[in-house]
Amino acid sequence: MKIGIITGASSGLGREILKNAPKYFSDIEEYWIISRNRSALEDAANESTVKTKVILLDLTSKDDISKIKAELETASADVRLLVNNSGCGFLSDFDISDPSEQGLMIDLNVRALTMVTHTVLPYMSQGAAVINISSIASFCPNARMTVYSSTKAYVTSFSRGLKYELRKRKTNVCAVCPGPMDTPFITKGGIKGQSKTFETLPYCKVDKTAKGALKAAKRGKGVYTPTAFFKFYRVLAKILPHSIVIPLAKT
Ligand SMILES: NC(=O)c1ccc[n+]([C@@H]2O[C@H](COP(=O)([O-])OP(=O)(O)OC[C@H]3O[C@@H](n4cnc5c(N)ncnc54)[C@H](OP(=O)(O)O)[C@@H]3O)[C@@H](O)[C@H]2O)c1
């Protein structure tokens, strides 16, 4: 059976990707939607125009990630699309931060994304696509979100390397690098009203970002950055020394 897997489909960007994916990946017969929140996933499933399967997992648990393999075996799955979207980000100066929040960002944004990809790849056939949700934070470290931006630098770098490794299998890997979006991420991370950067920057529309990400992955792009403003920032962060770019952000 042709499967699409979306982690973090219970809210925000993941939920919007689920809504829009059937238009771009029309051959997928069933979407597996993953998060820890059953009722939110069921709401997302009810909203969807395609067949969905709700899978309750905490991706920071190694045991839970191994359950994905069991599901893939049982379904004789041919995964055409994997969207690694589950992620979190906490605002704080590192030296006074809560260590469990810092660890969680690494466990979810880095370890879980890597291990889910490793688990699913053997079940992906030629021409499939992986979308890894990264961030503009991956282009240059952001003060007070230093660990978050480091995890996203990993996501973009991992995606670029894997894209090259998988070229012969014609499996595209696309890192999606949005700027701020109005999703629960902002409140959960203690960002709302606490970050001049987030108050100053233009927000990316969640629906447009979802559609752009799916289109970019389908076209074989390696990195997708929504909006002209953040495309310009990406170039700036590439050509200027980070010692100049880091202090530009208002903290
Ligand atoms: N919003 C922004 O400003 C922004 C900007 C750039 C990039 N991003 C990235 O975009 C992605 C989506 O975030 P969002 O903005 O849509 O925020 P969101 O609404 O908070 O979505 C985060 C998703 O991750 C899931 N998740 C969290 N912990 C999990 C766990 N332990 N196991 C499984 N799933 C888990 C959540 O599901 P449950 O809580 O139901 O488990 C939720 O569905 C993230 O990777 C984020 O880093 C966000």
The ligand as an SDF file (V2000), in Angstrom:
LIG
                    3D

 48 52  0  0  0  0  0  0  0  0999 V2000
    6.1840   28.1560   14.2490 N   0  0  0  0  0  0  0  0  0  0  0  0
    7.3570   28.6640   13.9080 C   0  0  0  0  0  0  0  0  0  0  0  0
    7.6300   29.8600   14.1150 O   0  0  0  0  0  0  0  0  0  0  0  0
    8.3780   27.7890   13.2070 C   0  0  0  0  0  0  0  0  0  0  0  0
    9.3620   28.4000   12.4190 C   0  0  0  0  0  0  0  0  0  0  0  0
   10.2790   27.6050   11.7450 C   0  0  0  0  0  0  0  0  0  0  0  0
   10.2220   26.2340   11.8610 C   0  0  0  0  0  0  0  0  0  0  0  0
    9.2560   25.6430   12.6630 N   0  0  0  0  0  0  0  0  0  0  0  0
    9.2390   24.1850   12.7380 C   0  0  0  0  0  0  0  0  0  0  0  0
    8.0140   23.7250   12.2160 O   0  0  0  0  0  0  0  0  0  0  0  0
    7.7210   22.4230   12.7450 C   0  0  0  0  0  0  0  0  0  0  0  0
    6.2550   22.3560   13.1400 C   0  0  0  0  0  0  0  0  0  0  0  0
    6.0350   23.2450   14.2080 O   0  0  0  0  0  0  0  0  0  0  0  0
    4.7340   24.1610   14.3060 P   0  0  0  0  0  0  0  0  0  0  0  0
    5.1620   25.5540   14.1610 O   0  0  0  0  0  0  0  0  0  0  0  0
    3.6730   23.6340   13.4490 O   0  0  0  0  0  0  0  0  0  0  0  0
    4.3970   23.9790   15.8620 O   0  0  0  0  0  0  0  0  0  0  0  0
    3.3370   23.0520   16.6220 P   0  0  0  0  0  0  0  0  0  0  0  0
    1.9630   23.4190   16.1810 O   0  0  0  0  0  0  0  0  0  0  0  0
    3.7140   23.1640   18.0510 O   0  0  0  0  0  0  0  0  0  0  0  0
    3.6380   21.5910   16.0780 O   0  0  0  0  0  0  0  0  0  0  0  0
    4.5790   20.7400   16.6390 C   0  0  0  0  0  0  0  0  0  0  0  0
    4.1460   19.3220   16.3660 C   0  0  0  0  0  0  0  0  0  0  0  0
    5.1600   18.4550   16.8930 O   0  0  0  0  0  0  0  0  0  0  0  0
    4.5010   17.4320   17.6230 C   0  0  0  0  0  0  0  0  0  0  0  0
    5.3330   16.9100   18.7000 N   0  0  0  0  0  0  0  0  0  0  0  0
    5.8600   17.6130   19.7370 C   0  0  0  0  0  0  0  0  0  0  0  0
    6.5010   16.7790   20.5760 N   0  0  0  0  0  0  0  0  0  0  0  0
    6.3640   15.5260   20.0560 C   0  0  0  0  0  0  0  0  0  0  0  0
    6.7890   14.2480   20.4700 C   0  0  0  0  0  0  0  0  0  0  0  0
    7.5180   14.0690   21.5910 N   0  0  0  0  0  0  0  0  0  0  0  0
    6.4600   13.1760   19.7150 N   0  0  0  0  0  0  0  0  0  0  0  0
    5.7200   13.3310   18.5860 C   0  0  0  0  0  0  0  0  0  0  0  0
    5.3010   14.5150   18.1280 N   0  0  0  0  0  0  0  0  0  0  0  0
    5.6080   15.6070   18.8660 C   0  0  0  0  0  0  0  0  0  0  0  0
    3.2580   18.1050   18.1980 C   0  0  0  0  0  0  0  0  0  0  0  0
    2.2830   17.1010   18.4920 O   0  0  0  0  0  0  0  0  0  0  0  0
    1.7490   16.6910   19.9480 P   0  0  0  0  0  0  0  0  0  0  0  0
    2.0100   17.8280   20.8840 O   0  0  0  0  0  0  0  0  0  0  0  0
    0.3060   16.4280   19.6770 O   0  0  0  0  0  0  0  0  0  0  0  0
    2.5180   15.4550   20.2900 O   0  0  0  0  0  0  0  0  0  0  0  0
    2.8360   18.9870   17.0410 C   0  0  0  0  0  0  0  0  0  0  0  0
    2.0150   18.2690   16.1590 O   0  0  0  0  0  0  0  0  0  0  0  0
    8.7130   22.2080   13.8930 C   0  0  0  0  0  0  0  0  0  0  0  0
    9.7410   21.3380   13.4680 O   0  0  0  0  0  0  0  0  0  0  0  0
    9.2750   23.6090   14.1520 C   0  0  0  0  0  0  0  0  0  0  0  0
   10.5820   23.5690   14.6670 O   0  0  0  0  0  0  0  0  0  0  0  0
    8.3280   26.3990   13.3240 C   0  0  0  0  0  0  0  0  0  0  0  0
  1  2  1  0
  2  3  2  0
  2  4  1  0
  4  5  1  0
  4 48  2  0
  5  6  2  0
  6  7  1  0
  7  8  2  0
  8  9  1  0
  8 48  1  0
  9 10  1  0
  9 46  1  0
 10 11  1  0
 11 12  1  0
 11 44  1  0
 12 13  1  0
 13 14  1  0
 14 15  2  0
 14 16  1  0
 14 17  1  0
 17 18  1  0
 18 19  2  0
 18 20  1  0
 18 21  1  0
 21 22  1  0
 22 23  1  0
 23 24  1  0
 23 42  1  0
 24 25  1  0
 25 26  1  0
 25 36  1  0
 26 27  1  0
 26 35  1  0
 27 28  2  0
 28 29  1  0
 29 30  1  0
 29 35  2  0
 30 31  1  0
 30 32  2  0
 32 33  1  0
 33 34  2  0
 34 35  1  0
 36 37  1  0
 36 42  1  0
 37 38  1  0
 38 39  2  0
 38 40  1  0
 38 41  1  0
 42 43  1  0
 44 45  1  0
 44 46  1  0
 46 47  1  0
M  CHG  2   8   1  16  -1
M  END
$$$$
